[in-house]
Amino acid sequence: MKRVALIVAVSILGIAATARADGRSCNDAHVEGQTLRNEGKLVRARDRFLGCASEACPSALRSDCNQWIAEIEASLPSIVVVARDRLGRDLSAVRVIIDGSEASKRVDGTALAIDPGPHALRFELEGAPPVEQRIVAHVGERDRQVAVAFDFPPGEKVLVSRPVPAWSVASLAVGVVGIGVGIAFLIKAQNDLDALDALGCKPLCNRDDAAAVDRGRAVGGIALGAGVVLIATGIVLYATRPTVTSPVRALATGRVSF
């Protein structure tokens, strides 16, 4: 019986000690959170208030901490980092460092909470020089977009080319065919006209034969004109084709914009 009583007593003392420890922990979170909040360190203050908002804490402390958490959430600024390379492609493997501490290992589109006031931002992408920028976050400014552009570092190899547009090739090819067809029709029409002249039937030649000569001339002229236009179009498309820059590595010194 003495042994059982001793075990019960030890258990009661352990529970009491745990309760006292929990009480001290709640009180410490309550006090430290207020200090951090008054110093403008809202992110850390919110985290400390979460410690005294749990069900294990006294109701009075819990009520205060829940109210302060709500107030901080309403005024806490946040940023959303958007990182792209020079070609406009989204980058995710970008490490975000705020005021010397890692805020995120990668850019995933989620908002990062920060304290109001000035901040030093640093963005790191493997193989590229880091990008640094200073901003001032304002109370209640939510989801502020920070756009980071990674450009090519000096001396980086870039492949520059002017690919021939498919429309240019097609236009030239069809234009050549059109000119060939037009010339063929014009030659045939001239041959038919020469044949009529050899018969000496003017002006009483067969109407169908005369009409065939006229149609040949018309079709030949249209085909020839269309061919010339298409060739000119193809030449213009070829001459004005854009220059395409293809990076060997799409990495870069960066720019930050808001």
TACORPE-V205433 format. One record per residue. N is the residue number from 1. OMEGA is omega as a letter, one per 20 degrees, with the letter a starting at -180 (none if undefined). Layout:
[[N/OMEGA] [N/OMEGA]]
//
This chain:
[[1/r] [2/a] [3/r] [4/a] [5/r] [6/r] [7/r] [8/a] [9/r] [10/a] [11/r] [12/r] [13/r] [14/r] [15/a] [16/r] [17/r] [18/r] [19/r] [20/r] [21/r] [22/r] [23/r] [24/r] [25/r] [26/a] [27/r] [28/r] [29/r] [30/a] [31/a] [32/r] [33/r] [34/r] [35/r] [36/r] [37/a] [38/r] [39/a] [40/r] [41/a] [42/a] [43/r] [44/r] [45/r] [46/a] [47/r] [48/r] [49/r] [50/r] [51/r] [52/r] [53/a] [54/a] [55/a] [56/a] [57/r] [58/a] [59/a] [60/r] [61/a] [62/r] [63/r] [64/a] [65/r] [66/r] [67/a] [68/r] [69/r] [70/r] [71/r] [72/a] [73/a] [74/a] [75/a] [76/r] [77/r] [78/r] [79/r] [80/a] [81/r] [82/a] [83/r] [84/r] [85/a] [86/a] [87/r] [88/a] [89/a] [90/r] [91/r] [92/a] [93/a] [94/r] [95/a] [96/a] [97/a] [98/r] [99/r] [100/r] [101/a] [102/r] [103/r] [104/r] [105/a] [106/r] [107/a] [108/r] [109/r] [110/a] [111/r] [112/a] [113/r] [114/r] [115/r] [116/r] [117/a] [118/r] [119/r] [120/a] [121/r] [122/a] [123/a] [124/r] [125/a] [126/r] [127/a] [128/r] [129/a] [130/r] [131/a] [132/a] [133/r] [134/r] [135/r] [136/r] [137/a] [138/a] [139/r] [140/a] [141/a] [142/r] [143/r] [144/a] [145/r] [146/a] [147/a] [148/a] [149/r] [150/r] [151/r] [152/r] [153/r] [154/r] [155/a] [156/a] [157/r] [158/r] [159/a] [160/a] [161/r] [162/a] [163/a] [164/a] [165/r] [166/r] [167/r] [168/r] [169/a] [170/a] [171/r] [172/a] [173/r] [174/r] [175/r] [176/r] [177/a] [178/r] [179/r] [180/r] [181/r] [182/r] [183/a] [184/r] [185/a] [186/r] [187/r] [188/r] [189/r] [190/r] [191/r] [192/r] [193/r] [194/r] [195/r] [196/r] [197/a] [198/r] [199/a] [200/a] [201/a] [202/i] [203/a] [204/r] [205/r] [206/a] [207/a] [208/r] [209/r] [210/r] [211/r] [212/r] [213/r] [214/r] [215/r] [216/r] [217/a] [218/a] [219/r] [220/r] [221/r] [222/a] [223/r] [224/r] [225/r] [226/r] [227/r] [228/r] [229/a] [230/r] [231/r] [232/r] [233/r] [234/r] [235/r] [236/r] [237/r] [238/a] [239/a] [240/a] [241/a] [242/r] [243/a] [244/r] [245/a] [246/a] [247/r] [248/r] [249/a] [250/a] [251/a] [252/r] [253/a] [254/r] [255/r] [256/r] [257/a] [258/none]]
//
